[in-house]
Amino acid sequence: MKKFYKMTALSVSAVVACTVLNMALPQDVSAQTSTQVICFRGQTVSVPSYLVTRYVASGARVGPCQVTPSL
């Protein structure tokens, strides 16, 4: 019977530790990342920096779109 209580106490301790760790970690990814300006499909947009490589692979350019003067 003693072994059962010891295993239960260890399980409860593990659950409490995981809960505390989960509460301590930030949940919102956007709060910890910076944004970068890119030109995508003719529009200047701001995207999270971790997505820039995906946009560039889809044809985007890093930096704002170049505006040409109309004549």
N, C-alpha and C positions, 0 to 999 in steps of 0.2 A: 504494500500500500504506500510505503514511503517513496518508492520509485515513481509512482503515478503522480504524486504531489510535486515532486522535483521536476518531472517533465512538463507538467502543467505550468509551474512557475517559470520555467525557461521559455516556454511558448508565449506566455503572457508578456514576459520581458522583451522577447523579440518583437512582438507586435507593437508594444509601446515604443521601442527604439525606432522601428521603421516609421511609425506615425510621427514621432518628433523630428526625425530626419526629413521626412516628406514636407512637414510644415516649415522647416528651416530653409529649404531650397526654393529659389524663385520659380514661380509657375508660369510667368509670362515671358516668352522668348523675346518679344519685341522690346521689352524694357531693358534688355541687356545687349542689344545689338544696335549698331549705328546704321544709318541709311546712306545711300549713294545715289547721285543723280545720273540717269542714263537717258539716251535717246532711243526709244523703242517704237517702231511703226510710225515714225514721224512726229511723235509727241515726247516732250520732256517729262519724265516721271521720276519719282524718288522711290527706290526699292531697298529692302534690307540688304546689307552688304553680303550676307551669306548666299543671296540669290543672284548676285551679279553674274557669276559664271554661267548660270543657266540662261539668263537673258542674252548674254553675249553669244552663247551657242545657238540661240534662236535668231540672231541677226541684229541685236542691239549694239549700240556704241556707248562707251563710257563717256560721260559728259553731257552737257545740254545739247539739244538739236541746234544746228546752224540755220539761221534765218537768212534767206536770200532776199535782197530788196527787189520788189516788183517794179518793172519799168513801164 
